[in-house]
């Protein structure tokens, strides 16, 4: 059993495989106390030459493990597959685009040896990203912190070190719509952050365009909060209160032989009311449907991912 496992999910990162492995190996070889290590590379159904590049690294270097998934399952499930396969006492999870610097593993290991079970990387700056991306990321982290019952650190991604007992706890949480950084926070134990400056993507394009980011945000909120359901209820009560007050207003004006404001102005007020209440109903049904859809996915009990094969150096 190695002391350190470094897990990297990869999807269409052919140009990043070799420099990624080179930097990880350079860091792992000069860690204090020279811990034994393995590098677990998860091929998440790549359609380019990522798989061939990983096999080339296996042929050239020791300590490489290839986990080849049967198809593309998505970043969070690919990361979960790598964490499940990793056998180290400490497991580092990082992205394969080299925005997360492998050199930070030195600080991770130092904190782990001090007794911390989770050491997460806190993004101090994010190079090469648009103002819109920075704003939406900041908004997402602070929104989810306010909505969820779990204390999820802001400005953190999946780049982190986890102890063996944290990994075993994650393996006992087989939910399908995974939000790993939330799950790790939910597990608890001793956790600490390490600040760093996030680099630009070395090569390729982001695998999280805006639609995927929105889906990821929805997964994060609905996985750890029932606030949207209660919000739908609040909107319903608010709309009902408005309707009740307007009804009292109409009755009052009728008693005094007059029409309520807007009553004699045709269909405008009626159409506005119908649209308003119809929108409230659709929003409520959409929120309810999101949670029901998650229940439907969970009760089917399908595997989170399927592994085509595992290869080792």
C-alpha positions as a printed Julia matrix, in Angstrom:
313×3 Matrix{Float64}:
   0.0    0.0     0.0
   1.53   3.33   -1.05
   1.64   6.28    1.31
   0.38   8.74   -1.29
  -2.09   8.36   -4.17
  -2.55  11.19   -6.66
  -5.83  10.92   -8.58
  -6.35  12.83  -11.83
  -9.54  12.48  -13.94
  -8.82  13.18  -17.6
 -11.14  13.91  -20.51
  -9.6   14.95  -23.84
  -6.36  16.2   -22.28
  -3.88  14.58  -24.69
  -1.46  17.51  -24.68
  -1.44  17.75  -20.89
  -0.79  14.11  -19.94
   3.01  14.06  -20.34
   3.81  17.42  -18.66
   1.29  16.63  -15.91
   2.91  13.3   -15.05
   6.38  14.82  -15.3
   5.58  17.54  -12.77
   3.8   15.14  -10.4
   6.72  12.7   -10.47
   9.24  15.51   -9.91
   7.33  16.59   -6.79
   6.66  13.08   -5.5
  10.32  12.1    -5.81
  11.51  14.96   -3.6
   8.83  14.91   -0.91
  10.21  14.85    2.65
  10.6   11.33    4.06
  10.33   9.94    0.5
   6.83   8.37    0.74
   5.88   5.64   -1.69
   3.35   6.88   -4.22
   1.07   6.0    -7.13
  -0.46   8.22   -9.81
  -4.01   7.17  -10.7
  -5.01   8.54  -14.11
  -8.71   8.11  -14.93
  -9.6    8.19  -18.62
 -13.19   9.43  -18.69
 -14.13   8.19  -22.16
 -11.78  10.55  -24.0
 -12.26  10.81  -27.77
  -8.75  12.07  -28.54
  -5.36  10.43  -27.84
  -5.51  10.81  -24.07
  -5.7    7.04  -23.53
  -2.68   6.41  -25.79
  -0.68   9.09  -23.98
  -1.48   7.54  -20.59
  -0.36   4.11  -21.85
   2.86   5.67  -23.11
   3.5    6.99  -19.59
   2.79   3.55  -18.13
   5.38   2.04  -20.47
   7.98   4.69  -19.57
   7.49   5.19  -15.81
   6.71   3.19  -12.69
   3.88   3.86  -10.25
   1.26   4.77  -12.89
  -2.26   3.31  -12.68
  -4.72   3.69  -15.56
  -8.43   3.46  -14.77
 -10.19   3.33  -18.13
 -13.93   4.0   -17.86
 -16.34   2.39  -20.32
 -17.62   5.81  -21.48
 -17.73   9.45  -20.44
 -19.4    9.64  -17.02
 -18.48  13.23  -16.17
 -15.81  14.82  -14.02
 -17.32  14.12  -10.6
 -17.94  10.43  -11.25
 -14.54   9.98  -12.9
 -12.93  11.57   -9.85
 -14.96   9.25   -7.63
 -13.75   6.23   -9.6
 -10.13   7.28   -9.12
 -10.61   7.9    -5.4
 -12.27   4.47   -5.03
  -9.35   2.74   -6.76
  -6.62   4.7    -4.95
  -5.01   2.73   -2.14
  -2.78   5.33   -0.48
  -2.96   6.44    3.12
  -3.32   9.97    1.77
  -5.18  10.66   -1.49
  -4.73  13.87   -3.48
  -7.41  14.76   -6.02
  -6.54  17.28   -8.72
  -7.52  18.31  -12.26
  -5.49  17.4   -15.31
  -5.27  20.81  -16.98
  -2.36  21.96  -14.74
  -4.34  24.9   -13.38
  -3.89  23.2   -10.02
  -0.1   23.19   -9.44
   1.23  19.77   -8.32
   3.86  21.63   -6.28
   1.17  22.34   -3.67
   1.23  18.64   -2.76
   4.29  19.42   -0.62
   2.18  21.7     1.58
  -0.67  19.17    1.58
   1.58  16.43    2.89
   3.06  18.69    5.55
  -0.42  19.51    6.88
  -1.42  15.83    6.69
   1.57  14.86    8.81
   0.46  17.47   11.33
  -2.74  15.47   11.78
  -5.22  17.02    9.34
  -7.57  14.65    7.49
  -8.5   17.08    4.71
  -6.26  19.77    3.25
  -8.09  21.8     0.6
  -6.66  24.39   -1.76
  -8.15  27.9    -1.54
  -7.91  29.96   -4.72
  -6.34  33.3    -3.93
  -6.24  34.4    -7.58
  -7.43  32.78  -10.81
  -5.31  33.61  -13.85
  -6.6   33.67  -17.4
 -10.31  33.72  -16.57
 -12.88  36.28  -17.67
 -14.55  38.78  -15.37
 -17.86  36.96  -15.94
 -16.33  33.63  -14.91
 -14.79  35.16  -11.79
 -18.06  36.87  -10.83
 -20.23  33.79  -11.32
 -17.75  31.59   -9.44
 -17.67  34.01   -6.52
 -21.47  34.22   -6.53
 -21.82  30.42   -6.67
 -19.54  29.71   -3.71
 -21.16  32.31   -1.49
 -24.69  31.34   -2.48
 -24.14  27.67   -1.75
 -22.52  28.52    1.57
 -25.64  30.43    2.61
 -28.12  27.84    1.37
 -26.57  24.61    2.6
 -26.44  23.2     6.09
 -22.85  22.05    5.55
 -20.0   24.53    5.94
 -18.4   24.38    2.48
 -15.29  26.6     2.2
 -15.59  29.35   -0.4
 -13.26  29.64   -3.42
 -12.25  25.98   -3.25
 -12.44  23.33   -5.95
 -11.77  19.61   -5.84
  -8.0   20.06   -5.46
  -7.35  18.62   -2.02
  -5.75  15.89    0.06
  -7.88  13.37    1.95
  -6.83  10.85    4.57
  -7.72   7.19    4.27
 -10.63   7.44    6.72
 -12.13  10.31    4.72
 -11.82   8.27    1.53
 -13.51   5.29    3.17
 -16.34   7.57    4.33
 -16.8    8.87    0.77
 -16.96   5.31   -0.56
 -19.93   4.71    1.74
 -21.77   7.67    0.18
 -22.75   6.39   -3.28
 -25.1    9.2    -4.3
 -25.32   9.74   -8.04
 -25.45  13.54   -8.36
 -22.12  14.04   -6.71
 -20.74  17.29   -5.41
 -17.43  16.08   -4.05
 -16.28  19.24   -2.32
 -19.61  19.28   -0.45
 -19.35  15.6     0.45
 -15.83  16.06    1.81
 -17.03  18.96    3.94
 -20.01  16.9     5.14
 -17.69  14.07    6.26
 -16.03  16.39    8.75
 -12.85  15.46   10.65
  -9.92  17.9    10.87
  -9.85  20.18    7.83
  -7.61  23.09    6.89
  -7.11  25.29    3.83
  -3.95  26.24    1.96
  -4.01  29.33   -0.26
  -2.54  29.32   -3.76
  -2.64  31.18   -7.07
  -4.43  29.19   -9.75
  -2.63  29.06  -13.09
  -4.04  29.34  -16.59
  -5.06  26.18  -18.4
  -1.93  24.84  -20.1
  -3.64  23.4   -23.17
  -7.06  22.5   -24.51
 -10.45  23.95  -23.62
 -12.48  24.01  -20.44
 -14.76  21.04  -19.82
 -17.15  23.22  -17.82
 -18.95  25.63  -20.18
 -21.81  27.73  -18.78
 -24.6   25.08  -19.14
 -22.48  22.52  -17.27
 -21.6   25.06  -14.61
 -25.3   25.77  -14.07
 -26.03  22.04  -13.83
 -23.13  21.66  -11.4
 -24.46  24.52   -9.26
 -27.93  22.96   -9.17
 -26.41  19.61   -8.12
 -24.46  21.31   -5.36
 -27.47  23.19   -3.96
 -29.99  20.36   -4.2
 -27.54  17.81   -2.77
 -27.08  19.7     0.46
 -30.1   21.96    0.9
 -33.9   21.84    0.96
 -34.09  25.63    0.86
 -35.4   25.68   -2.76
 -38.38  23.56   -1.69
 -39.12  25.89    1.2
 -38.6   28.87   -1.1
 -41.32  27.52   -3.4
 -43.63  27.27   -0.4
 -42.85  30.85    0.6
 -43.64  32.1    -2.9
 -46.92  30.19   -2.8
 -47.89  31.74    0.53
 -46.9   35.2    -0.72
 -48.97  34.83   -3.89
 -51.94  33.52   -1.92
 -51.68  36.48    0.46
 -51.75  38.92   -2.45
 -54.79  37.17   -3.93
 -56.55  37.2    -0.54
 -55.92  40.92    0.0
 -57.17  41.71   -3.49
 -60.3   39.62   -2.88
 -60.98  41.56    0.33
 -60.46  44.79   -1.6
 -62.99  43.76   -4.26
 -65.57  42.78   -1.61
 -65.04  46.04    0.26
 -65.54  48.17   -2.82
 -68.65  46.17   -3.74
 -70.16  46.79   -0.32
 -69.79  50.53   -0.88
 -71.17  50.36   -4.39
 -67.91  50.88   -6.24
 -65.51  48.83   -8.31
 -62.01  47.89   -7.16
 -59.07  49.6    -8.92
 -58.45  47.92  -12.26
 -61.79  46.1   -12.12
 -63.33  48.1   -14.96
 -60.2   48.32  -17.1
 -60.78  45.21  -19.13
 -58.69  42.09  -19.15
 -55.3   43.61  -18.33
 -55.4   43.05  -14.58
 -56.83  39.56  -15.05
 -54.14  38.53  -17.51
 -51.4   39.89  -15.26
 -52.78  37.9   -12.33
 -53.02  34.71  -14.4
 -49.45  35.07  -15.66
 -48.14  35.81  -12.18
 -49.84  32.86  -10.5
 -49.05  30.59  -13.46
 -45.36  31.52  -13.18
 -45.36  30.81   -9.46
 -46.89  27.39  -10.08
 -44.4   26.52  -12.82
 -41.43  27.57  -10.68
 -42.74  25.48   -7.79
 -43.33  22.47  -10.03
 -39.85  22.85  -11.53
 -38.19  22.87   -8.12
 -40.27  19.9    -7.01
 -39.46  18.09  -10.26
 -35.72  18.61   -9.7
 -35.86  16.82   -6.37
 -38.17  14.07   -7.69
 -35.81  13.52  -10.62
 -32.92  13.04   -8.22
 -34.97  10.52   -6.23
 -35.78   8.67   -9.47
 -32.1    8.47  -10.41
 -31.16   7.18   -6.95
 -33.81   4.46   -6.64
 -32.76   2.85   -9.93
 -29.58   1.81   -8.17
 -27.36   1.72  -11.26
 -23.58   1.77  -10.76
 -22.05   5.23  -10.57
 -19.52   4.29  -13.25
 -18.26   1.25  -15.16
 -14.57   0.45  -15.54
 -13.43  -1.01  -18.84
  -9.99  -2.02  -17.57
  -7.24  -1.15  -15.1
  -3.6   -1.1   -16.17
  -0.51  -0.61  -14.0
   3.14   0.1   -14.67
